[in-house]
Amino acid sequence: MKSSMKDKVKGAFLKTKGDVKIAAGEITDNPKLQASGYADKMAGKTQEKIGQVKKVFGQ
């Protein structure tokens, strides 16, 4: 698997993990868990963008 595809997959996983944490934080009324979820989601979006840039440059 190419490096760019690995980054995209990892990014999608982090975004999903963040969504789950956000939902769990809302259900349990836990703002720290929600904040952690938002951080994971943002990290996932960043990782996906890195994969897109690598694809453009052929890596």
DSSP file (Angstrom, degrees, kcal/mol; ACC not computed):
  #  RESIDUE AA STRUCTURE BP1 BP2  ACC     N-H-->O    O-->H-N    N-H-->O    O-->H-N    TCO  KAPPA ALPHA  PHI   PSI    X-CA   Y-CA   Z-CA
    1    1 A M              0   0    0      0, 0.0     5,-0.0     0, 0.0     2,-0.0   0.000 360.0 360.0 360.0 135.3    0.0    0.0    0.0
    2    2 A K     >  -     0   0    0      1,-0.1     4,-2.1     4,-0.0     5,-0.2  -0.276 360.0-115.7 -69.4 155.8    1.3    3.4   -0.9
    3    3 A S  H  > S+     0   0    0     56,-0.9     4,-2.1     1,-0.2     5,-0.2   0.866 115.0  54.7 -58.9 -39.1    2.3    5.9    1.7
    4    4 A S  H  > S+     0   0    0      1,-0.2     4,-1.9     2,-0.2    -1,-0.2   0.892 108.2  48.4 -65.3 -38.5   -0.5    8.3    0.6
    5    5 A M  H  > S+     0   0    0      2,-0.2     4,-2.5     1,-0.2    -1,-0.2   0.884 108.5  54.1 -69.3 -37.7   -3.1    5.7    0.9
    6    6 A K  H  X S+     0   0    0     -4,-2.1     4,-2.7     1,-0.2     5,-0.2   0.909 108.6  49.8 -60.9 -41.3   -1.9    4.7    4.4
    7    7 A D  H  X S+     0   0    0     -4,-2.1     4,-2.4     1,-0.2    -1,-0.2   0.902 110.6  49.3 -64.6 -40.5   -2.2    8.4    5.4
    8    8 A K  H  X S+     0   0    0     -4,-1.9     4,-2.3     2,-0.2    -2,-0.2   0.909 113.0  46.7 -65.0 -41.9   -5.8    8.5    4.1
    9    9 A V  H  X S+     0   0    0     -4,-2.5     4,-2.3     2,-0.2    -2,-0.2   0.927 113.1  48.6 -66.2 -45.1   -6.8    5.4    5.9
   10   10 A K  H  X S+     0   0    0     -4,-2.7     4,-2.4     1,-0.2    -2,-0.2   0.898 111.6  51.1 -61.5 -40.2   -5.2    6.5    9.1
   11   11 A G  H  X S+     0   0    0     -4,-2.4     4,-2.3     2,-0.2    -1,-0.2   0.907 109.1  49.6 -63.7 -42.7   -7.0    9.8    8.8
   12   12 A A  H  X S+     0   0    0     -4,-2.3     4,-2.2     1,-0.2    -1,-0.2   0.892 110.8  51.0 -63.9 -39.1  -10.4    8.2    8.2
   13   13 A F  H  X S+     0   0    0     -4,-2.3     4,-2.7     2,-0.2    -2,-0.2   0.926 110.4  48.3 -63.2 -45.0   -9.8    6.0   11.3
   14   14 A L  H  X S+     0   0    0     -4,-2.4     4,-2.4     1,-0.2    -2,-0.2   0.886 110.4  51.6 -64.6 -38.2   -8.9    9.0   13.4
   15   15 A K  H  X S+     0   0    0     -4,-2.3     4,-2.3     2,-0.2    -1,-0.2   0.922 112.1  46.1 -63.5 -43.2  -12.0   11.0   12.2
   16   16 A T  H  X S+     0   0    0     -4,-2.2     4,-2.2     2,-0.2    -2,-0.2   0.914 111.6  51.6 -65.1 -42.9  -14.3    8.0   13.1
   17   17 A K  H  X S+     0   0    0     -4,-2.7     4,-2.2     1,-0.2    -1,-0.2   0.898 110.2  50.3 -59.7 -40.9  -12.6    7.6   16.4
   18   18 A G  H  X S+     0   0    0     -4,-2.4     4,-2.6     2,-0.2    -2,-0.2   0.910 108.1  51.9 -64.4 -42.8  -13.2   11.3   17.1
   19   19 A D  H  X S+     0   0    0     -4,-2.3     4,-2.3     1,-0.2    -2,-0.2   0.896 110.1  49.3 -60.6 -40.4  -16.8   11.1   16.1
   20   20 A V  H  X S+     0   0    0     -4,-2.2     4,-2.6     2,-0.2    -1,-0.2   0.922 111.8  48.3 -65.3 -43.8  -17.3    8.2   18.6
   21   21 A K  H  X S+     0   0    0     -4,-2.2     4,-2.6     2,-0.2    -2,-0.2   0.904 110.8  51.2 -64.1 -40.6  -15.6   10.1   21.4
   22   22 A I  H  X S+     0   0    0     -4,-2.6     4,-2.1     2,-0.2    -2,-0.2   0.941 112.4  45.7 -61.4 -47.2  -17.7   13.2   20.7
   23   23 A A  H  X S+     0   0    0     -4,-2.3     4,-2.4     1,-0.2    -2,-0.2   0.911 113.6  48.9 -63.0 -42.7  -20.9   11.1   20.8
   24   24 A A  H  X S+     0   0    0     -4,-2.6     4,-2.4     1,-0.2    -1,-0.2   0.889 110.5  51.6 -64.9 -38.3  -19.9    9.3   24.0
   25   25 A G  H  X>S+     0   0    0     -4,-2.6     5,-2.8     2,-0.2     4,-0.6   0.870 110.2  48.6 -65.7 -36.9  -18.9   12.6   25.6
   26   26 A E  H  <5S+     0   0    0     -4,-2.1     3,-0.4     3,-0.2    -2,-0.2   0.912 112.8  47.7 -67.8 -42.4  -22.3   14.1   24.8
   27   27 A I  H  <5S+     0   0    0     -4,-2.4    -2,-0.2     1,-0.2    -1,-0.2   0.909 120.6  36.5 -65.3 -42.8  -24.1   11.0   26.1
   28   28 A T  H  <5S-     0   0    0     -4,-2.4    -1,-0.2    -5,-0.2    -2,-0.2   0.423 107.7-122.2 -91.7   1.1  -22.1   10.9   29.4
   29   29 A D  T  <5 +     0   0    0     -4,-0.6    -3,-0.2    -3,-0.4    -4,-0.1   0.939  60.4 149.4  55.5  50.7  -21.9   14.7   29.7
   30   30 A N     >< -     0   0    0     -5,-2.8     4,-1.8    -6,-0.1     3,-0.3  -0.890  29.1-174.5-117.8  98.1  -18.1   14.5   29.7
   31   31 A P  H  > S+     0   0    0      0, 0.0     4,-2.5     0, 0.0     5,-0.2   0.805  84.0  57.9 -65.2 -29.2  -16.6   17.7   28.2
   32   32 A K  H  > S+     0   0    0      2,-0.2     4,-2.2     1,-0.2     5,-0.1   0.903 107.2  47.4 -67.0 -39.5  -13.0   16.3   28.4
   33   33 A L  H  > S+     0   0    0     -3,-0.3     4,-2.0     2,-0.2    -1,-0.2   0.892 111.7  50.7 -67.7 -39.0  -14.0   13.3   26.3
   34   34 A Q  H  X S+     0   0    0     -4,-1.8     4,-2.4     2,-0.2    -2,-0.2   0.927 109.9  49.9 -62.9 -44.7  -15.7   15.5   23.8
   35   35 A A  H  X S+     0   0    0     -4,-2.5     4,-2.1     1,-0.2    -2,-0.2   0.898 109.9  50.8 -61.6 -41.0  -12.6   17.7   23.5
   36   36 A S  H  X S+     0   0    0     -4,-2.2     4,-2.3     1,-0.2    -1,-0.2   0.884 109.4  52.0 -63.1 -38.1  -10.5   14.7   23.0
   37   37 A G  H  X S+     0   0    0     -4,-2.0     4,-2.5     2,-0.2    -2,-0.2   0.908 108.5  49.3 -64.4 -42.7  -12.9   13.6   20.2
   38   38 A Y  H  X S+     0   0    0     -4,-2.4     4,-2.2     2,-0.2    -1,-0.2   0.881 110.8  51.2 -64.7 -36.9  -12.6   17.0   18.5
   39   39 A A  H  X S+     0   0    0     -4,-2.1     4,-2.3     2,-0.2    -2,-0.2   0.916 111.2  47.3 -65.2 -43.1   -8.8   16.8   18.7
   40   40 A D  H  X S+     0   0    0     -4,-2.3     4,-2.3     2,-0.2    -2,-0.2   0.904 111.2  51.7 -63.6 -41.2   -8.8   13.3   17.1
   41   41 A K  H  X S+     0   0    0     -4,-2.5     4,-2.0     2,-0.2    -2,-0.2   0.913 111.1  46.8 -63.5 -42.4  -11.2   14.4   14.4
   42   42 A M  H  X S+     0   0    0     -4,-2.2     4,-2.2     2,-0.2    -1,-0.2   0.892 111.1  52.0 -66.8 -39.3   -9.0   17.4   13.5
   43   43 A A  H  X S+     0   0    0     -4,-2.3     4,-2.4     1,-0.2    -1,-0.2   0.884 108.8  51.9 -63.1 -37.8   -5.9   15.1   13.5
   44   44 A G  H  X S+     0   0    0     -4,-2.3     4,-2.2     2,-0.2    -2,-0.2   0.903 108.5  49.5 -65.1 -41.7   -7.7   12.8   11.1
   45   45 A K  H  X S+     0   0    0     -4,-2.0     4,-1.9     2,-0.2    -2,-0.2   0.905 112.1  49.1 -63.4 -40.9   -8.6   15.6    8.8
   46   46 A T  H  X S+     0   0    0     -4,-2.2     4,-2.1     2,-0.2    -2,-0.2   0.917 110.0  51.0 -63.9 -43.6   -4.9   16.7    8.8
   47   47 A Q  H  X S+     0   0    0     -4,-2.4     4,-2.0     1,-0.2    -2,-0.2   0.888 108.7  51.5 -63.0 -40.1   -3.7   13.2    8.1
   48   48 A E  H  X S+     0   0    0     -4,-2.2     4,-2.0     1,-0.2    -1,-0.2   0.903 108.8  51.1 -63.5 -40.5   -6.1   12.8    5.2
   49   49 A K  H  X S+     0   0    0     -4,-1.9     4,-2.4     2,-0.2    -2,-0.2   0.884 106.9  53.9 -64.4 -38.4   -4.8   16.1    3.7
   50   50 A I  H  X S+     0   0    0     -4,-2.1     4,-2.4     1,-0.2    -1,-0.2   0.918 108.3  50.3 -60.7 -42.4   -1.2   14.9    4.1
   51   51 A G  H  X S+     0   0    0     -4,-2.0     4,-1.9     1,-0.2    -2,-0.2   0.880 109.4  50.9 -62.3 -38.5   -2.2   11.8    2.1
   52   52 A Q  H  X S+     0   0    0     -4,-2.0     4,-1.8     2,-0.2    -2,-0.2   0.903 110.6  48.5 -66.1 -40.7   -3.7   13.9   -0.6
   53   53 A V  H  X S+     0   0    0     -4,-2.4     4,-1.9     1,-0.2    -2,-0.2   0.912 110.4  51.2 -65.8 -42.2   -0.6   16.0   -0.9
   54   54 A K  H  <>S+     0   0    0     -4,-2.4     5,-2.9     1,-0.2     4,-0.4   0.881 107.6  53.8 -61.6 -37.5    1.6   12.9   -1.1
   55   55 A K  H ><5S+     0   0    0     -4,-1.9     3,-0.9     3,-0.2    -1,-0.2   0.905 106.4  51.9 -64.2 -40.3   -0.6   11.5   -3.8
   56   56 A V  H 3<5S+     0   0    0     -4,-1.8    -1,-0.2     1,-0.3    -2,-0.2   0.891 113.3  44.3 -62.3 -39.4   -0.1   14.7   -5.8
   57   57 A F  T 3<5S-     0   0    0     -4,-1.9    -1,-0.3    -5,-0.1    -2,-0.2   0.410 117.8-113.5 -88.6   2.7    3.7   14.4   -5.5
   58   58 A G  T < 5       0   0    0     -3,-0.9    -3,-0.2    -4,-0.4    -2,-0.1   0.812 360.0 360.0  77.7  32.2    3.6   10.7   -6.3
   59   59 A Q      <       0   0    0     -5,-2.9   -56,-0.9    -8,-0.1    -4,-0.2   0.424 360.0 360.0-104.8 360.0    4.7    9.3   -3.0
